[in-house]
Amino acid sequence: MRDQEAARYAAMLRRSAELKLMLAARAEPVLAVVDACEAALRSGGKLIFCGNGGSAADAQHLATELVIRLRGAVPRSSWPAITLALDTSAVTAAVNDFGVDEMFSRPLQGLGRGGDVLFGITTSGRSPNVLGALKMAREMGIVSVGLLGGDGGPALPLCDLALLVPDQETARVQECHIALGHAILTLLEDRMVGA
C-alpha cells in the first residue's frame, strides 16, 4: 500500500511539472497578459479577479500580491486590485437578488471601468458566474483574461486573452494557475518598477 501511495504521489508531482514545462514553452500569451495589465495600471485602471472555490482563493491571493506586495525585496507602492468574491454581503445579496449567475457580473458592473483587466479563473471553463463576468467585461470594454483548464469550455471565446492548462484534474490546473499568476505579477512588477 505504501509503495502505491509513493508512486501516486510521484505521479502527481510529475504531472504538475510536465504541465508547467509545457506552459513555459508558451511565453507569448503570458506576455500579452502582462502587456494588458501594465497598460491598465499605467492608465489608472485596476486588475479585478473572480473565481469559485479554490479559484476564489487564487483570486484573493493574486489581488493581495498587488495591493500589499509580491516580493519583499522590491520596494513599490500598492497597486489597485480587487477580487469580486471577497465581500460576503455583496456576494450573498447578488445571489439572493439576481441569482448565482450574476454573482460576479453585478459587482463588476459597479466597480469596473473600461481599460481595467478582469481575470476570470475557472478550471472547467464552465462556471456560470465567471461566464457572466466575462460577458459583462466585454460589454464594458474591460480586457478579459481567462485562467482556464481543460479545453477552455464556453469561457474561451469570451476571453480577450486566455491561458489554458490542458488538463482535466482540478488540482493540477489550479497548481498551474497560481504559477501562471505569480509569473505574470513578477514580470509586471519588473516592468513597473524597472527591476
C-alpha positions in Angstrom: 0.0 0.0 0.0 2.7 2.5 0.9 4.6 1.8 -2.3 1.4 2.5 -4.3 0.9 5.8 -2.4 4.5 6.8 -3.1 4.0 6.1 -6.8 0.8 8.1 -6.8 2.5 11.0 -5.1 5.4 11.0 -7.5 2.9 10.8 -10.5 1.0 13.9 -9.2 4.2 15.9 -8.9 5.5 14.7 -12.3 2.2 15.7 -14.0 2.3 19.1 -12.4 5.8 19.6 -13.5 5.1 18.4 -17.1 2.2 20.9 -17.4 4.3 23.7 -16.1 7.2 22.8 -18.5 4.6 22.8 -21.4 3.4 26.2 -20.3 6.9 27.5 -20.0 7.3 27.0 -23.8 4.3 29.2 -24.4 5.6 32.6 -23.3 3.8 34.9 -25.8 0.3 34.5 -24.4 1.6 35.3 -20.9 3.5 38.3 -22.1 0.3 39.6 -23.8 -1.4 39.4 -20.4 1.4 41.3 -18.8 1.1 43.9 -21.5 -2.6 44.3 -20.7 -2.0 44.6 -17.0 0.7 47.1 -17.5 -1.4 49.2 -19.7 -4.3 49.1 -17.2 -2.1 50.2 -14.2 -0.3 52.9 -16.1 -3.5 54.4 -17.3 -5.1 54.5 -13.8 -7.0 51.2 -14.1 -7.1 48.2 -11.9 -6.9 44.4 -12.0 -10.1 42.5 -11.0 -10.2 38.8 -10.2 -13.0 36.3 -9.8 -13.4 32.5 -9.4 -15.1 29.9 -7.3 -13.8 27.7 -4.5 -10.1 27.2 -4.9 -10.1 29.7 -7.8 -11.7 32.2 -5.4 -8.8 31.7 -3.1 -6.4 32.1 -6.0 -8.2 35.3 -6.9 -7.7 36.7 -3.4 -4.1 35.5 -3.4 -3.2 37.3 -6.6 -5.1 40.5 -5.7 -3.3 40.6 -2.4 0.1 40.3 -4.1 -0.7 43.5 -6.0 -2.3 45.5 -3.2 0.2 44.5 -0.5 3.3 43.1 -2.1 4.7 40.3 -4.1 8.4 40.3 -3.3 9.7 42.0 -0.2 13.0 42.9 -1.9 11.1 45.1 -4.5 10.1 48.4 -3.0 6.9 49.8 -4.6 3.6 51.4 -3.8 0.3 49.5 -3.5 -1.4 48.8 -6.8 -5.2 48.7 -7.4 -6.6 45.2 -7.4 -9.8 43.6 -6.1 -11.5 40.2 -6.0 -15.2 40.0 -6.6 -15.6 37.1 -4.2 -14.3 38.8 -1.1 -17.3 40.9 0.1 -19.8 38.3 1.6 -22.6 40.9 1.9 -22.3 41.8 -1.8 -21.9 38.2 -2.9 -24.9 37.0 -0.9 -27.1 39.9 -1.9 -26.2 39.4 -5.6 -27.1 35.7 -5.3 -30.3 36.4 -3.4 -31.5 39.2 -5.7 -30.2 38.2 -9.1 -29.1 34.6 -8.9 -25.7 32.9 -8.8 -25.1 33.5 -12.5 -24.8 37.3 -11.7 -22.8 36.9 -8.6 -19.7 38.5 -10.2 -21.2 40.4 -13.1 -23.4 42.6 -10.9 -20.5 44.0 -8.7 -18.3 44.2 -11.8 -20.8 46.5 -13.4 -20.4 48.9 -10.5 -16.7 48.5 -9.7 -15.2 48.0 -13.2 -14.3 50.6 -15.8 -13.2 50.4 -19.4 -9.5 49.7 -19.5 -9.4 47.6 -16.4 -8.4 43.9 -16.6 -10.7 41.1 -15.4 -9.1 37.7 -14.6 -11.8 35.0 -14.8 -10.4 31.9 -13.1 -12.3 28.7 -13.9 -10.7 25.2 -14.0 -13.5 23.9 -16.2 -14.3 27.0 -18.3 -17.9 26.4 -17.4 -18.6 28.3 -14.2 -21.8 30.3 -14.9 -20.9 33.2 -12.7 -17.4 33.6 -14.2 -19.0 33.4 -17.7 -21.4 36.2 -16.6 -18.4 38.3 -15.5 -16.6 37.7 -18.8 -19.7 38.8 -20.7 -20.1 41.9 -18.6 -16.4 42.7 -19.1 -16.8 42.6 -22.9 -19.9 44.9 -22.7 -17.9 47.4 -20.6 -14.7 47.5 -22.5 -12.8 45.7 -19.8 -10.0 43.4 -21.0 -10.9 39.8 -20.1 -8.2 37.3 -19.2 -9.2 33.7 -18.7 -7.2 31.3 -16.5 -8.8 28.2 -17.8 -8.5 24.4 -17.7 -9.4 21.5 -19.9 -10.4 22.7 -23.4 -11.4 26.2 -22.1 -15.1 25.4 -22.4 -17.6 28.2 -23.1 -15.3 30.7 -21.3 -12.6 30.5 -24.0 -14.5 32.6 -26.7 -15.4 35.2 -24.1 -11.8 35.9 -23.2 -9.7 38.6 -25.0 -6.7 36.7 -23.7 -6.6 33.1 -22.4 -4.1 31.0 -20.6 -5.2 27.4 -20.9 -4.0 24.5 -18.8 -4.9 21.4 -20.9 -5.8 19.0 -18.1 -9.0 17.8 -16.6 -7.8 17.3 -13.0 -8.8 20.4 -11.0 -5.8 20.2 -8.6 -3.2 20.1 -11.4 -5.0 23.0 -13.2 -5.0 25.1 -10.0 -1.4 24.5 -9.4 -0.6 25.8 -12.9 -3.0 28.8 -12.5 -1.2 30.1 -9.4 2.2 29.5 -11.1 1.0 31.5 -14.1 -0.4 34.2 -11.8 2.9 34.6 -10.0 4.8 34.7 -13.2 2.5 37.4 -14.6 2.8 39.5 -11.5 6.6 39.1 -11.3 7.0 40.2 -14.9 4.5 43.1 -14.3 6.4 44.2 -11.2 9.7 44.1 -13.1 8.3 46.3 -15.8 6.5 48.8 -13.5 9.4 49.1 -11.0 12.2 48.8 -13.6 13.9 45.9 -11.9 
